[in-house]
């Protein structure tokens, strides 16, 4: 009996980032561009969102001072795999229920909602949080807004002023968390 073979890798990208919020933005933009260049623009927005969520978690919860985090994208004929590696192996993530006023706590809920599969792999040093998007996506695709104007447009009229206040009141360190909170709300409203 032979072991099942892994599907051949069509494209792979791996890059290390410094543990700062700006790196999450750079990783998200790179992921979007790569998926488009690799011939899957329909997966680019979801891939960018997942990189942003996993990268944000790595910066907030998984990085140590002066230790990099890694974003790896792998495309096969069946799926795109996103893996974010950080040096804190003792801190394994799990989804939690965030309350309405919480600034954090929705990242893995978004990952669970958007990705087809996700999990955590413990490494000798650190951990890798990974997720996959199937190349043959489901028929009904829910667009996830990933910019401030898109999030605002996706929200019901009555929530837009509150969104504007939250964005305008957010500092540089908080902006990603504020956007994640409202992205999830906008997506739930569209579903």
TORSETI-926905 format. One record per residue: residue in three letters; chain; x, y, z of N, C-alpha, C in turn. Coordinates in steps of 0.2 Angstrom, whole numbers, always signed. Atoms other than C-alpha are relative to their C-alpha. Example, Ala and Ser with C-alpha at 12.3 -4.5 7.8 and 13.67 -1.06 7.14 Angstrom:
2
+------+-------+-------+-------+-------+-------+-------+-------+-------+-------+-------+
! resn ! chain !  n_c1 !  n_c2 !  n_c3 ! ca_c1 ! ca_c2 ! ca_c3 !  c_c1 !  c_c2 !  c_c3 !
+------+-------+-------+-------+-------+-------+-------+-------+-------+-------+-------+
!  ALA !     A !    +4 !    -6 !    +0 !   +62 !   -22 !   +39 !    +4 !    +6 !    +0 !
!  SER !     A !    -4 !    -6 !    -1 !   +68 !    -5 !   +36 !    -4 !    +5 !    +3 !
+------+-------+-------+-------+-------+-------+-------+-------+-------+-------+-------+
% end
This chain:
191
+------+-------+-------+-------+-------+-------+-------+-------+-------+-------+-------+
! resn ! chain !  n_c1 !  n_c2 !  n_c3 ! ca_c1 ! ca_c2 ! ca_c3 !  c_c1 !  c_c2 !  c_c3 !
+------+-------+-------+-------+-------+-------+-------+-------+-------+-------+-------+
!  UNK !     A !    +4 !    -6 !    +0 !    +0 !    +0 !    +0 !    +4 !    +6 !    +0 !
!  UNK !     A !    -4 !    -6 !    +0 !    +7 !   +17 !    -4 !    -4 !    +6 !    +3 !
!  UNK !     A !    +3 !    -6 !    -3 !    +4 !   +33 !    +5 !    -3 !    +5 !    -5 !
!  UNK !     A !    +3 !    -4 !    +4 !    -7 !   +46 !    -2 !    +6 !    +6 !    -2 !
!  UNK !     A !    -5 !    -5 !    +2 !    +4 !   +59 !   -12 !    -4 !    +7 !    +1 !
!  UNK !     A !    +3 !    -7 !    +0 !    +2 !   +78 !    -9 !    +0 !    +2 !    -7 !
!  UNK !     A !    +1 !    -3 !    +7 !    -4 !   +88 !   -24 !    +6 !    +4 !    -1 !
!  UNK !     A !    -6 !    -4 !    +2 !   +10 !   +96 !   -33 !    -1 !    +8 !    +1 !
!  UNK !     A !    +1 !    -7 !    -1 !   +14 !  +114 !   -28 !    +1 !    +4 !    -6 !
!  UNK !     A !    -1 !    -4 !    +6 !   +11 !  +126 !   -42 !    +4 !    +7 !    +2 !
!  UNK !     A !    -3 !    -6 !    -2 !   +17 !  +142 !   -33 !    +1 !    +0 !    +8 !
!  UNK !     A !    -1 !    -1 !    -7 !   +25 !  +146 !   -16 !    +3 !    +6 !    +1 !
!  UNK !     A !    -3 !    -6 !    -2 !   +30 !  +162 !    -7 !    +1 !    +0 !    +7 !
!  UNK !     A !    -1 !    +0 !    -8 !   +38 !  +164 !   +10 !    +4 !    +6 !    +1 !
!  UNK !     A !    -3 !    -6 !    -2 !   +43 !  +180 !   +18 !    +0 !    +1 !    +7 !
!  UNK !     A !    +0 !    -1 !    -7 !   +48 !  +185 !   +35 !    -1 !    +8 !    +1 !
!  UNK !     A !    +2 !    -7 !    -1 !   +42 !  +201 !   +43 !    +2 !    +2 !    +7 !
!  UNK !     A !    -1 !    -2 !    -7 !   +46 !  +212 !   +58 !    -7 !    +0 !    +4 !
!  UNK !     A !    +7 !    +1 !    -4 !   +33 !  +211 !   +72 !    -3 !    +7 !    +1 !
!  UNK !     A !    +3 !    -6 !    -1 !   +25 !  +228 !   +69 !    -6 !    +0 !    -4 !
!  UNK !     A !    +7 !    +0 !    +4 !    +7 !  +232 !   +63 !    +1 !    +2 !    -7 !
!  UNK !     A !    -1 !    -2 !    +7 !   +14 !  +240 !   +47 !    +1 !    -6 !    -4 !
!  UNK !     A !    -2 !    +6 !    +4 !   +21 !  +223 !   +42 !    -7 !    -4 !    -2 !
!  UNK !     A !    +6 !    +4 !    +1 !    +3 !  +215 !   +43 !    -3 !    +3 !    -7 !
!  UNK !     A !    +2 !    -3 !    +6 !    -2 !  +228 !   +30 !    +4 !    -2 !    -7 !
!  UNK !     A !    -5 !    +2 !    +5 !   +13 !  +224 !   +19 !    -2 !    -7 !    -2 !
!  UNK !     A !    +1 !    +7 !    +1 !    +9 !  +205 !   +20 !    -7 !    -1 !    -3 !
!  UNK !     A !    +6 !    +0 !    +3 !    -9 !  +208 !   +16 !    +0 !    +2 !    -8 !
!  UNK !     A !    -1 !    -3 !    +7 !    -5 !  +218 !    +0 !    +4 !    -5 !    -4 !
!  UNK !     A !    -4 !    +5 !    +3 !    +8 !  +205 !    -5 !    -4 !    -6 !    -2 !
!  UNK !     A !    +4 !    +6 !    +1 !    -4 !  +191 !    -3 !    -5 !    +1 !    -6 !
!  UNK !     A !    +5 !    -2 !    +5 !   -18 !  +200 !   -14 !    +4 !    +0 !    -7 !
!  UNK !     A !    -4 !    -1 !    +7 !    -5 !  +204 !   -28 !    +2 !    -7 !    -2 !
!  UNK !     A !    -2 !    +7 !    +2 !    +2 !  +186 !   -28 !    -6 !    -4 !    -2 !
!  UNK !     A !    +6 !    +4 !    +2 !   -15 !  +177 !   -29 !    -3 !    +3 !    -7 !
!  UNK !     A !    +2 !    -3 !    +6 !   -20 !  +189 !   -43 !    +5 !    -2 !    -6 !
!  UNK !     A !    -5 !    +1 !    +5 !    -3 !  +186 !   -52 !    +0 !    -8 !    -1 !
!  UNK !     A !    +0 !    +7 !    +1 !    -5 !  +167 !   -49 !    -6 !    -3 !    -4 !
!  UNK !     A !    +6 !    +2 !    +4 !   -21 !  +167 !   -59 !    -7 !    -1 !    +4 !
!  UNK !     A !    +6 !    +1 !    -4 !   -34 !  +167 !   -45 !    -2 !    +6 !    +4 !
!  UNK !     A !    +2 !    -6 !    -3 !   -40 !  +184 !   -42 !    -7 !    +0 !    +4 !
!  UNK !     A !    +6 !    +1 !    -4 !   -57 !  +177 !   -36 !    +2 !    -2 !    +8 !
!  UNK !     A !    -2 !    +2 !    -7 !   -47 !  +171 !   -20 !    +5 !    +6 !    +3 !
!  UNK !     A !    -5 !    -5 !    -3 !   -36 !  +187 !   -18 !    -3 !    +3 !    +6 !
!  UNK !     A !    +2 !    -3 !    -6 !   -47 !  +196 !    -6 !    -1 !    -4 !    +6 !
!  UNK !     A !    +1 !    +4 !    -6 !   -51 !  +182 !    +5 !    +7 !    -2 !    +3 !
!  UNK !     A !    -7 !    +2 !    -2 !   -32 !  +177 !    +5 !    +3 !    +6 !    +4 !
!  UNK !     A !    -2 !    -6 !    -3 !   -28 !  +195 !    +9 !    -3 !    +1 !    +7 !
!  UNK !     A !    +3 !    +0 !    -7 !   -40 !  +195 !   +24 !    +2 !    -5 !    +4 !
!  UNK !     A !    -3 !    +5 !    -5 !   -34 !  +179 !   +31 !    +7 !    +1 !    +2 !
!  UNK !     A !    -7 !    -1 !    -2 !   -16 !  +184 !   +30 !    +0 !    +6 !    +5 !
!  UNK !     A !    +0 !    -5 !    -5 !   -21 !  +200 !   +39 !    -2 !    -2 !    +7 !
!  UNK !     A !    +2 !    +2 !    -7 !   -30 !  +191 !   +53 !    +5 !    -4 !    +3 !
!  UNK !     A !    -5 !    +4 !    -3 !   -17 !  +178 !   +56 !    +7 !    +4 !    +1 !
!  UNK !     A !    -5 !    -4 !    -1 !    -3 !  +191 !   +54 !    -1 !    +4 !    +6 !
!  UNK !     A !    +1 !    -5 !    -6 !   -11 !  +203 !   +66 !    +0 !    -4 !    +6 !
!  UNK !     A !    +0 !    +5 !    -6 !   -13 !  +188 !   +79 !    +7 !    -1 !    +1 !
!  UNK !     A !    -8 !    +2 !    -1 !    +6 !  +184 !   +76 !    +3 !    +7 !    +4 !
!  UNK !     A !    -3 !    -7 !    -3 !   +10 !  +203 !   +80 !    -2 !    +1 !    +7 !
!  UNK !     A !    +2 !    -2 !    -7 !    -1 !  +205 !   +95 !    +1 !    -6 !    +5 !
!  UNK !     A !    +0 !    +5 !    -5 !    +0 !  +188 !  +103 !    +6 !    -5 !    -1 !
!  UNK !     A !    -5 !    +6 !    +2 !   +14 !  +177 !   +95 !    +7 !    +2 !    +0 !
!  UNK !     A !    -6 !    -2 !    +1 !   +29 !  +188 !   +93 !    +4 !    +2 !    +6 !
!  UNK !     A !    -5 !    -2 !    -5 !   +44 !  +191 !  +104 !    +4 !    +6 !    -3 !
!  UNK !     A !    -4 !    -6 !    +3 !   +55 !  +207 !  +103 !    +5 !    -3 !    -4 !
!  UNK !     A !    -6 !    +2 !    +4 !   +67 !  +206 !   +89 !    -1 !    -7 !    -4 !
!  UNK !     A !    +1 !    +6 !    +4 !   +59 !  +190 !   +82 !    -5 !    +1 !    -5 !
!  UNK !     A !    +5 !    -1 !    +6 !   +51 !  +189 !   +65 !    -5 !    -5 !    +0 !
!  UNK !     A !    +5 !    +5 !    +1 !   +35 !  +181 !   +60 !    +0 !    -1 !    -8 !
!  UNK !     A !    -1 !    +2 !    +7 !   +34 !  +172 !   +43 !    -7 !    -1 !    -3 !
!  UNK !     A !    +6 !    +1 !    +4 !   +20 !  +172 !   +30 !    +1 !    -4 !    -6 !
!  UNK !     A !    -2 !    +5 !    +6 !   +20 !  +157 !   +18 !    -7 !    -1 !    -3 !
!  UNK !     A !    +6 !    +2 !    +4 !    +7 !  +155 !    +4 !    +2 !    -5 !    -5 !
!  UNK !     A !    -1 !    +6 !    +5 !    +6 !  +139 !    -6 !    -6 !    -1 !    -4 !
!  UNK !     A !    +6 !    +1 !    +5 !    -5 !  +136 !   -21 !    +1 !    -7 !    -3 !
!  UNK !     A !    +0 !    +6 !    +4 !    -9 !  +119 !   -27 !    -6 !    +0 !    -5 !
!  UNK !     A !    +6 !    +0 !    +4 !   -22 !  +114 !   -40 !    -7 !    +0 !    +4 !
!  UNK !     A !    +6 !    +1 !    -4 !   -34 !  +111 !   -26 !    -2 !    +6 !    +5 !
!  UNK !     A !    +1 !    -5 !    -5 !   -31 !  +125 !   -13 !    +6 !    +5 !    +1 !
!  UNK !     A !    -6 !    -5 !    -2 !   -21 !  +140 !    -7 !    +0 !    -1 !    +7 !
!  UNK !     A !    -2 !    +1 !    -7 !   -13 !  +137 !   +10 !    +3 !    +6 !    +2 !
!  UNK !     A !    -3 !    -6 !    -3 !    -9 !  +152 !   +21 !    +3 !    -3 !    +7 !
!  UNK !     A !    -3 !    +2 !    -6 !    +3 !  +148 !   +35 !    +4 !    +6 !    +3 !
!  UNK !     A !    -4 !    -5 !    -4 !    +9 !  +161 !   +48 !    +3 !    -3 !    +6 !
!  UNK !     A !    -4 !    +3 !    -5 !   +23 !  +156 !   +59 !    +3 !    +5 !    +5 !
!  UNK !     A !    -3 !    -5 !    -5 !   +28 !  +165 !   +75 !    +4 !    -4 !    +5 !
!  UNK !     A !    -4 !    +3 !    -5 !   +40 !  +161 !   +89 !    -3 !    -2 !    +7 !
!  UNK !     A !    +3 !    +1 !    -7 !   +28 !  +159 !  +104 !    -4 !    -7 !    -1 !
!  UNK !     A !    +3 !    +7 !    +1 !   +24 !  +140 !  +103 !    -5 !    -1 !    +6 !
!  UNK !     A !    +4 !    +2 !    -6 !   +17 !  +140 !  +121 !    -7 !    +4 !    +0 !
!  UNK !     A !    +6 !    -4 !    +0 !    +3 !  +152 !  +116 !    -4 !    -2 !    -6 !
!  UNK !     A !    +4 !    +3 !    +6 !    -9 !  +142 !  +105 !    -7 !    +3 !    +0 !
!  UNK !     A !    +6 !    -4 !    +1 !   -24 !  +151 !   +98 !    -6 !    -4 !    +0 !
!  UNK !     A !    +7 !    +3 !    +0 !   -42 !  +147 !  +100 !    -5 !    +5 !    -1 !
!  UNK !     A !    +5 !    -5 !    +1 !   -58 !  +156 !   +94 !    -3 !    +1 !    +7 !
!  UNK !     A !    +4 !    -1 !    -6 !   -67 !  +165 !  +108 !    -5 !    +5 !    -2 !
!  UNK !     A !    +6 !    -4 !    +1 !   -83 !  +175 !  +109 !    +2 !    +7 !    +3 !
!  UNK !     A !    -1 !    -7 !    -2 !   -80 !  +194 !  +109 !    -6 !    +3 !    +1 !
!  UNK !     A !    +6 !    -4 !    -1 !   -93 !  +205 !  +116 !    +0 !    +6 !    -4 !
!  UNK !     A !    +1 !    -5 !    +4 !   -99 !  +220 !  +107 !    +5 !    +6 !    +1 !
!  UNK !     A !    -5 !    -5 !    -1 !   -87 !  +232 !  +115 !    +7 !    -2 !    +0 !
!  UNK !     A !    -7 !    +2 !    +0 !   -71 !  +222 !  +114 !    +3 !    +2 !    -7 !
!  UNK !     A !    -4 !    -2 !    +6 !   -58 !  +228 !  +102 !    +3 !    -6 !    -3 !
!  UNK !     A !    -4 !    +6 !    +2 !   -50 !  +211 !  +100 !    -4 !    -6 !    +1 !
!  UNK !     A !    +4 !    +6 !    -1 !   -56 !  +193 !   +99 !    -4 !    -3 !    -6 !
!  UNK !     A !    +5 !    +3 !    +6 !   -64 !  +191 !   +82 !    +5 !    -3 !    -6 !
!  UNK !     A !    -4 !    +3 !    +6 !   -49 !  +186 !   +71 !    -1 !    -7 !    -2 !
!  UNK !     A !    +1 !    +7 !    +2 !   -50 !  +168 !   +72 !    -8 !    -2 !    -2 !
!  UNK !     A !    +7 !    +1 !    +2 !   -69 !  +169 !   +71 !    -1 !    +2 !    -8 !
!  UNK !     A !    +0 !    -2 !    +7 !   -66 !  +178 !   +54 !    +3 !    -6 !    -4 !
!  UNK !     A !    -4 !    +6 !    +3 !   -53 !  +164 !   +49 !    -5 !    -6 !    -1 !
!  UNK !     A !    +5 !    +5 !    +0 !   -66 !  +151 !   +54 !    -5 !    +1 !    -5 !
!  UNK !     A !    +5 !    -1 !    +5 !   -79 !  +159 !   +43 !    +2 !    +0 !    -7 !
!  UNK !     A !    -2 !    -1 !    +7 !   -69 !  +163 !   +28 !    +3 !    -6 !    -3 !
!  UNK !     A !    -4 !    +6 !    +2 !   -57 !  +148 !   +27 !    -4 !    -6 !    -1 !
!  UNK !     A !    +3 !    +6 !    +1 !   -62 !  +131 !   +21 !    +2 !    -5 !    +6 !
!  UNK !     A !    -4 !    +4 !    -5 !   -50 !  +123 !   +34 !    +5 !    +5 !    +4 !
!  UNK !     A !    -5 !    -4 !    -4 !   -39 !  +130 !   +48 !    +3 !    -5 !    +6 !
!  UNK !     A !    -2 !    +4 !    -6 !   -28 !  +123 !   +62 !    +7 !    +3 !    +2 !
!  UNK !     A !    -6 !    -2 !    -3 !   -12 !  +125 !   +72 !    +5 !    -6 !    +0 !
!  UNK !     A !    -5 !    +5 !    +0 !    +4 !  +116 !   +70 !    +6 !    +2 !    +5 !
!  UNK !     A !    -6 !    -1 !    -4 !   +17 !  +115 !   +84 !    +6 !    -1 !    -3 !
!  UNK !     A !    -7 !    +0 !    +3 !   +35 !  +118 !   +79 !    +5 !    -1 !    +6 !
!  UNK !     A !    -5 !    +1 !    -5 !   +51 !  +114 !   +88 !    +1 !    +7 !    +3 !
!  UNK !     A !    +0 !    -7 !    -3 !   +52 !  +133 !   +91 !    -6 !    +4 !    -3 !
!  UNK !     A !    +6 !    -4 !    +3 !   +35 !  +142 !   +89 !    -5 !    -4 !    -2 !
!  UNK !     A !    +5 !    +3 !    +3 !   +20 !  +138 !   +80 !    -2 !    +2 !    -7 !
!  UNK !     A !    +3 !    -2 !    +6 !   +11 !  +139 !   +63 !    -7 !    +0 !    +0 !
!  UNK !     A !    +8 !    +0 !    +0 !    -7 !  +144 !   +62 !    -1 !    +1 !    -8 !
!  UNK !     A !    +1 !    +1 !    +7 !   -13 !  +139 !   +45 !    -8 !    +0 !    -2 !
!  UNK !     A !    +7 !    +0 !    +3 !   -29 !  +140 !   +34 !    +0 !    -2 !    -7 !
!  UNK !     A !    +0 !    +2 !    +7 !   -34 !  +134 !   +17 !    -7 !    +3 !    -3 !
!  UNK !     A !    +6 !    -2 !    +4 !   -46 !  +141 !    +4 !    +0 !    -5 !    -6 !
!  UNK !     A !    +1 !    +5 !    +5 !   -52 !  +128 !    -9 !    +0 !    +5 !    -7 !
!  UNK !     A !    +0 !    -4 !    +6 !   -48 !  +134 !   -27 !    -7 !    -1 !    -3 !
!  UNK !     A !    +7 !    +1 !    +3 !   -65 !  +127 !   -33 !    -5 !    +3 !    +6 !
!  UNK !     A !    +4 !    -3 !    -5 !   -75 !  +139 !   -22 !    -7 !    -1 !    +0 !
!  UNK !     A !    +7 !    +1 !    +0 !   -93 !  +138 !   -17 !    -4 !    +5 !    -5 !
!  UNK !     A !    +3 !    -4 !    +5 !  -106 !  +145 !   -29 !    -2 !    +7 !    +3 !
!  UNK !     A !    +2 !    -7 !    -3 !  -112 !  +159 !   -17 !    +6 !    +3 !    +4 !
!  UNK !     A !    -6 !    -3 !    -3 !   -97 !  +170 !   -13 !    -2 !    +6 !    +4 !
!  UNK !     A !    +2 !    -6 !    -4 !   -99 !  +183 !    +1 !    +6 !    +4 !    +0 !
!  UNK !     A !    -5 !    -5 !    +0 !   -88 !  +198 !    -2 !    +2 !    +3 !    +7 !
!  UNK !     A !    -2 !    -2 !    -6 !   -78 !  +203 !   +13 !    +3 !    +7 !    -1 !
!  UNK !     A !    -3 !    -7 !    +1 !   -75 !  +222 !   +13 !    +6 !    +1 !    +4 !
!  UNK !     A !    -6 !    -1 !    -3 !   -57 !  +226 !   +17 !    +3 !    +7 !    +0 !
!  UNK !     A !    -3 !    -6 !    -1 !   -55 !  +244 !   +16 !    -5 !    +5 !    +3 !
!  UNK !     A !    +5 !    -4 !    -4 !   -63 !  +258 !   +26 !    -6 !    +2 !    -4 !
!  UNK !     A !    +6 !    -2 !    +4 !   -74 !  +265 !   +12 !    -5 !    -7 !    -2 !
!  UNK !     A !    +4 !    +6 !    +1 !   -80 !  +247 !    +8 !    -4 !    -3 !    +6 !
!  UNK !     A !    +4 !    +2 !    -6 !   -84 !  +242 !   +26 !    -5 !    +5 !    +1 !
!  UNK !     A !    +6 !    -5 !    -2 !   -94 !  +258 !   +28 !    -6 !    -1 !    -5 !
!  UNK !     A !    +6 !    +1 !    +5 !  -104 !  +255 !   +12 !    -3 !    -6 !    +1 !
!  UNK !     A !    +3 !    +6 !    -1 !  -107 !  +237 !   +17 !    -5 !    +0 !    +7 !
!  UNK !     A !    +4 !    -1 !    -6 !  -115 !  +243 !   +34 !    -6 !    +3 !    -1 !
!  UNK !     A !    +7 !    -3 !    +0 !  -133 !  +247 !   +37 !    +1 !    +8 !    +1 !
!  UNK !     A !    +0 !    -7 !    -1 !  -136 !  +266 !   +37 !    +1 !    +2 !    +7 !
!  UNK !     A !    +0 !    -2 !    -7 !  -139 !  +267 !   +55 !    +7 !    -2 !    +4 !
!  UNK !     A !    -6 !    +2 !    -3 !  -122 !  +259 !   +59 !    +6 !    +4 !    -2 !
!  UNK !     A !    -6 !    -3 !    +3 !  -111 !  +270 !   +48 !    +3 !    +6 !    +4 !
!  UNK !     A !    -3 !    -5 !    -4 !  -109 !  +285 !   +60 !    +4 !    -3 !    +5 !
!  UNK !     A !    -4 !    +3 !    -6 !  -104 !  +274 !   +74 !    +7 !    -3 !    -3 !
!  UNK !     A !    -6 !    +3 !    +3 !   -91 !  +265 !   +62 !    +5 !    +6 !    -1 !
!  UNK !     A !    -5 !    -6 !    +1 !   -84 !  +283 !   +57 !    +3 !    +2 !    +6 !
!  UNK !     A !    -3 !    -3 !    -6 !   -82 !  +288 !   +75 !    +5 !    -5 !    +3 !
!  UNK !     A !    -5 !    +5 !    -2 !   -73 !  +271 !   +79 !    +6 !    +1 !    -4 !
!  UNK !     A !    -6 !    +0 !    +4 !   -61 !  +273 !   +65 !    +3 !    +7 !    +1 !
!  UNK !     A !    -3 !    -7 !    -1 !   -58 !  +292 !   +68 !    +3 !    +0 !    +7 !
!  UNK !     A !    -3 !    +0 !    -7 !   -55 !  +288 !   +87 !    +6 !    -5 !    +1 !
!  UNK !     A !    -5 !    +6 !    +0 !   -43 !  +273 !   +83 !    +7 !    +3 !    -1 !
!  UNK !     A !    -7 !    -2 !    +1 !   -24 !  +276 !   +85 !    +3 !    -5 !    -4 !
!  UNK !     A !    -4 !    +4 !    +5 !   -11 !  +268 !   +74 !    +0 !    -7 !    +3 !
!  UNK !     A !    +0 !    +6 !    -3 !   -10 !  +253 !   +86 !    -7 !    -4 !    +0 !
!  UNK !     A !    +7 !    +3 !    -1 !   -29 !  +250 !   +86 !    -4 !    -1 !    -6 !
!  UNK !     A !    +4 !    -1 !    +6 !   -34 !  +253 !   +68 !    -2 !    -7 !    -3 !
!  UNK !     A !    +1 !    +6 !    +2 !   -32 !  +235 !   +63 !    -6 !    -4 !    +4 !
!  UNK !     A !    +5 !    +3 !    -4 !   -43 !  +229 !   +77 !    -7 !    +3 !    -1 !
!  UNK !     A !    +6 !    -4 !    +1 !   -56 !  +242 !   +74 !    -3 !    -3 !    -7 !
!  UNK !     A !    +2 !    +2 !    +6 !   -57 !  +237 !   +56 !    -2 !    -7 !    +0 !
!  UNK !     A !    +2 !    +7 !    -1 !   -58 !  +218 !   +60 !    -7 !    +0 !    +3 !
!  UNK !     A !    +7 !    +0 !    -3 !   -73 !  +221 !   +71 !    -5 !    +2 !    -5 !
!  UNK !     A !    +5 !    -3 !    +5 !   -82 !  +231 !   +58 !    -1 !    -4 !    -6 !
!  UNK !     A !    +0 !    +5 !    +6 !   -77 !  +219 !   +44 !    -5 !    -6 !    +1 !
!  UNK !     A !    +4 !    +5 !    -2 !   -85 !  +205 !   +53 !    -8 !    +2 !    +0 !
!  UNK !     A !    +7 !    -2 !    +0 !  -101 !  +215 !   +56 !    -3 !    +1 !    -7 !
!  UNK !     A !    +2 !    -1 !    +7 !  -102 !  +220 !   +38 !    -1 !    -6 !    -4 !
!  UNK !     A !    +0 !    +6 !    +3 !   -99 !  +203 !   +32 !    -7 !    -4 !    +2 !
!  UNK !     A !    +6 !    +3 !    -3 !  -113 !  +196 !   +44 !    -6 !    +3 !    -3 !
!  UNK !     A !    +6 !    -3 !    +3 !  -125 !  +209 !   +37 !    -1 !    -2 !    -7 !
!  UNK !     A !    +0 !    +2 !    +7 !  -121 !  +204 !   +19 !    -2 !    -7 !    -1 !
!  UNK !     A !    +1 !    +7 !    +1 !  -123 !  +185 !   +22 !    -8 !    -1 !    +0 !
+------+-------+-------+-------+-------+-------+-------+-------+-------+-------+-------+
% end
